[in-house]
Amino acid sequence: MNINSFKLTAAISVACIILVSFVYFLTKPSAADNNEVVFWSLQMGTFDGYMKPLIAEFEKQNPDVKIKWIDVPYSEGEKRTLASILSSNPPDLVNLTPDFSSVLAQKQALEYIDCRKLEPYNKQITQTFMIDDKCFAVPFYATSSLTLYNKEILKKSGINKIPATYDELYALAPKIKAKTGSFVTMPTLTENDTLLKILNKYSINNPQTFSTDEAVKIFEEYRKLYRNDLIPRESITQNHQEALEKYMSGQLAFIQTGANFLNIIKENAPQVYNVTEVAPQFTGTNGKYDVSVMNLIIPLRAKHKDGALRFALFLTNKQNQIELAKLTSILPVNNEALKDSYFNTYKQGDVNAKARVLSAKQLNNLQKNIRFKNNHKEILTLLNTTVQKILLGQDDIKSVLSATAKDWERLE
């Protein structure tokens, strides 16, 4: 691998030197560790009761392999992984996001995996981990957001039909505001890739489609909602946590979020939880849903690649995926696990179980994720700045989008 292909800035280089030293001492092998697979997970330190018996069972079935499990804070995952890959002694298996994994794969920093090994997993998800028909990661788990709505607000507004699309949702905004004083929803348009996920549902996912008539129409709708006080002013500055707080205080009729937030609502706003129901995620013109996925990668310089792959496949088999899902709100990526009744049946009135079943069903109809060749974060910042400019300014929307499309193309 040509390490020089990583065009790091001087500041990152200095940070990497420090991190390389840290990583080296963190994973430095001893004479007794020749068959030890070092596995880095992200933010799973509280799951000792799940991971330790799982590791013990794997080692029992694979006596030639030992697992050294190290949990890394989510915020440090990318930095530490990059530093480790620049060193001569990276971990053997790492839990990462597909976006960063894709960047590493494009830099030829990852071991490719026999795609036939991924046949037991959701096909639409595994396609996310392919470059030139070669697979660079094993899927770990998924989440797919849902629509939560306040039945009481809808009843007071005289609304009987639950919207399925963004267009249907926003059409309800004036009526809900007039009848109840509440907002229809709070789209956190500048939070990470929220805007891009919405646009992708309209097949707007590259510079060439960003300034089309369809794109102009979408931004015109957001400008109208914003200027007519039909969505909160904070929609272009705040994140999903603030949106959740507004929902829990009865200020929002709908919120699109993960099923895990149902328990937070139950604990902090039981009166709202008691009138909360769930529905599928909102769609655009393509009728598809988005998903968030975590995956497992094997660095090219890993010393125990075979053991790492065996452990990755064990970690994501049917039994272990179901067990992890029951401890959390994640969804399995293993097809056999998804067939389990836990993800297909629920009792009437059990909102949490219904949310789990609906989100699992969405995995059958996923839109293709957008993959960036370069400057992922810079492009997201560009798009988020654009929506703020459109909602706050008087500029012609078509002109703004055309200028942004050119900047996007240059960044890629």
N, C-alpha and C positions, 0 to 999 in steps of 0.2 A: 504494500500500500504506500502511496506517495503522500507522506504526512504533510508535505508543503502545500498540498491541494487545499488544506484548511487555511483559508485566508483570514486569519484572526487579527484583530487589532492589537496594538501594543498592550493595552490595558488587560485584555483577555489573556494575552500571552503570559503576563506576569501572574495573573490569577491562576492560570493553568499550571505554572511552575510550582506554585504553592500547593495546589490541589494534587498534582502528580506525586509530590512528596508524601502528602497525606494518604493518597490511595495506595502508594507502594507499601507503606508501613501497615496500612489497614489490611492488605491482602497478601503480604509477603509470605511465601510458602516456607514451611519447615520440612525437614527430612521426612517427617511422618505424614505430610500432607500431599503426597504424590498423587493420590486418587481423590483429592478433596475438591468438589465442585463448589465454587463460591457463587452464591445467589443473592443478588440485590433486589429487594422488593421496595415498593413505594408506599409509605404511610400505612404499613400493615403491622406495626409494632404491637397493637392491642389484640392481635389475633394469635397469641401464643397457644391458646387452647386448641386452635385449628391447625396451625402450622407445625408445631412440634410433634404431635402424633402422626401427621401426614409424612413428615420427614423420616420419622422412625419406621413407618411402614415401608416407605420407598427403600430405605437402607436395608431393611429385612429382605425385600424382594430383589435388591441389587447389592449384594454383599461386597461387590468390587468398587462401590462408590460411596463416599461420604459427602454430606451436604453441610456447608457452612453458610448459614442464613444471616444476612445483614440487612436490617431495615433502614432505608434512607428517607429523610424528610422529603415530601413532594417538591418543595421549592428548590431543593438542591439536586434533584435527580439528574437534570440535564448537565449541569456544571460538573458534577462528580463523574458522570459517565464519559463526558468529553475528555476530562483530565485522565481518566483511567485508560481510555483508548489511545491517548497520546503517549502513555507510559508503555513499558514492555510487559506489564503484569496486570491486565484488566481482569475483572471478574469473569466468570464463565457464562453466567446467565443474568440478564438485567430486565427488570420490569420498566417499560417506558411507554410514552404516547406514540401513536403511529406517525404523527407529524415529524417528531424529532428522529424517530427510527428511520423514516424515509430519507431524511437529510443524510444520516450516517450511511445508509445503503447506497445513496447516489455518490457518496465519497469513497465507495469501495471499502468501508470500514467494518462491514458485517459479514458473517458467514452465511452463505445461502443455504436454505433448507430444502430438502426434497419435497416438492409440492404435494406428492402423493401422501406424505405424512399428515397433511392438513385436510384430507378428505372428510374426516369425521366432524369438521367444524362448519359453521354457517358459511355458505359459499360466498354470499354477498360481502361478508366481513373479511374473509380471507383474501378476496380480490384486492382489498385495500393494501395488503402486504406483498404486492407483486410489482416488480420492475422488469420489463422485457421478458415477461413470462417466467421469471425466477422469484421464488419466495424468500423473504428476508426476515420473517418473524412468525411466531406462534401466537394466535389470539389468546388472551388471558380471560377477560370478562368484558361485559358491555353494560351500558345504561342508555335508556331511551326515554326522553322526557314525555310527560303527559299533560293534559289540560285538567286543571282543577277549577271548579266553579262553585260559586255561592248560590245555592238554590233559593235562598230568601230574597236576594237582590233580583234574581230573574223573575221570581213570582211577583214582586212589587212592580217590576217593569212590564209585566204582562207578556213575558217571553216564554214560549213553550218548546221551541225547537232549539237544540244545542247546535251552534255553528260548527262546521267541520273544516272550513277554510278561513284564511286570514280575511278575505273579502267579506265573507258572511259575518265574521267577528266584528270588523270595523263598521259594518253597516248598522250594528246595534248600538254603537256608541252614543249617538244623540238621544235615543230613547231612554237608555239607562241613566244618562246624566240628568235628563229632564225629570224622570220619575223618582230617582233615588238620591241624586247628587254624587253618586259613585262614578268612578271611571270604568270603562269597559275592561281595560287591562293596563299594564305598564310594560311596554316593550323596552327592554334594556339594550337599546340600539348600539351603544358604544362599548359594550362589555365583551371583550375578547373577540370571538368570531360569530357572535349572535346575528349581526346584520348579514354576514356572508351566508350563514345557514338559511336564513329566510330567503335571500335572493336565489340561492341554489335550488330552492323549491319551485322557482320559476325558470329554471335552467339559465339563470344569470350567474355565471361562475368563472368568467375570464374577461380580459380587457375588451375583447371584441363584442361581448354581449352587454357590457356595463352601461353603454349609452344608447341602448335600443329604446323604442317607444314603450315597450313593456317595462323597462327599468324606470323610465321617466314617469310612467303612470303610478308605479309603486311609491316613488319618492314624493310625488304630488299628493298621494293619499296621506302619507305621514306628515307632510307639511300642513295639510288641511286639519288633521286631527290635532296637531300640536298648537296651531294658531287659534283654533276654536276651543281650546282648553278641554279637549275630549280625551286626552291622555295626559298624565302628570308631566309637569315641566322637567322633573328629574329623569325622564325617560332617556335623555341624551347625556346624562352625567353619572347616574348611579347604577348599581349592579343588582343581581337577583336577590341579594339579602335584603336590600331596601324594598324591593318589590314584594318580597314575602311579608315584610313587616306591614306594608300597606294592605296586603290581602288579609292578614290576621286582624287588622284593625277595621275591616269591613269597607275599605275604600276602593277595592277592586272587585269586579264581578268574575273575572277570569284571570288565571295565571298559568303560564306554561313552565313546568319545573319537574324535577325528579320525584319519583315516588317516595324517596327517603324523607322528603320534607313534610309528608303527611304526619309523621310522628312528632315533628317539631311543632306543627300547628296544633296537634292534639294536646301537647304539653303546655303550650304558651297561650293558646286561644281556643279553649274547648268549646266555647259557644259558636265559634266559626267552624270548627271541625265538625260539629254536629249538623251543620247545614251544608257541608262540603260534599260534592260528588265528583267523580272522575270521568273523563272521556278521552278518546285518542288525541294525539298531538295534532295541531293545526297543520294543514297542508296548503300548497300553492297549486299552480296549474299542472304540475307533474303528478300530483296525488301521492307522493312518496314521503317517507319519514326520515328524519336524521337520527344518528346514533353516535354515542361517544364510546370509544373502545380503548382498552389497555392491552398491550402486547408484551411478548417476551423475546428478547434478541440475544444472539450469541456473537460477541465481538470476534473479529477476524483473528485477533491475536490470542484468543482464549486458549488455555492449555488443555482443557478437558471438555472438548466439544461434544463428544459422544455422550458422556454422562450428563452434560447440560441439556442436551436434546431429550434424552430419556426422562429426565426430571421434569422438563417443561411439559411433555406429553402426559406424564403421570399427574402433574399438578392440575391439568385441564381435562382429565378424564371425567366420565359421567358422574361417578360417585363424589369425587372431590369438588366438582363444580356445583352440584346440588347442595352439598353441605355448606359451601361458602355462601351460596345464594340465600340459604335459610338463616345465616348469621348476619347478613347484610341486606341491602336492597338491589344488589347487582343482578345482572342476567347472565346465564351461561352462554357460552359461544359454541359449546359442544351440542351437536344435533340430538344425540340420544338424551342428554340431560334436558333439553328443551321439550322433549316429548313427555316428560314426567308430569303427572297430574297436578303437581304443585304449581306449574306454570300454565295450566289449561282449565282449571276449574276453581270456582269460588262460590261461597254461600251468599245469598241475597243479603244486602246490608253490610257486608264486610268490605269496606272501601279499600283497605290496604291490599287485600287479596285480589280485588277487582283491578286495582292499579297494576299489580304484578302481572296478571294475565293479559291485560291490554298492552302493556309495554313489551311483553314477550311476543305477542302476536305481531307487533310492529316490525320485528326483526325479519319478517317474511316479505317486507315491502320497503326496502331501504333505498334511499337515493345514493348515488355515487359521491363519495367524499372528494373534495377539491384537494389536489396535491400541488404544492408550490415547489418549483425548482430552486428558488433562491428567495431570501429576504421575506420570509413568512411574516414575521412580526411587523416589519416595516410596511408591508402591504395592508395588514389589518389596521395599523395606525392610520394609514392614508384613507382607507375606506371609512373608518370611524370619524375622522376629521371631516370628511366630505358630507356625511349625514348631518353633522352639527352645523356646517356651513349652510346647507340647504334649509334646514329647519329654522335657523336663526336669521338668515339673510334674505335679501331680495333678488339675488342673482337668478338668472334664467337657469332652470334645472338642467336642461339639455346641455347647455354650455359647461356647467360645472361637471357633469358626468363625463363629457367628452374630454375635458382637461384631466380628470382623474384617471380615465382609461389610458391616456398616454403615459401618465406617471407610473401607473401599474405595469404597463408593458415594459417600461424602462427598468423597473425594479426586478422584473422577472428575467 
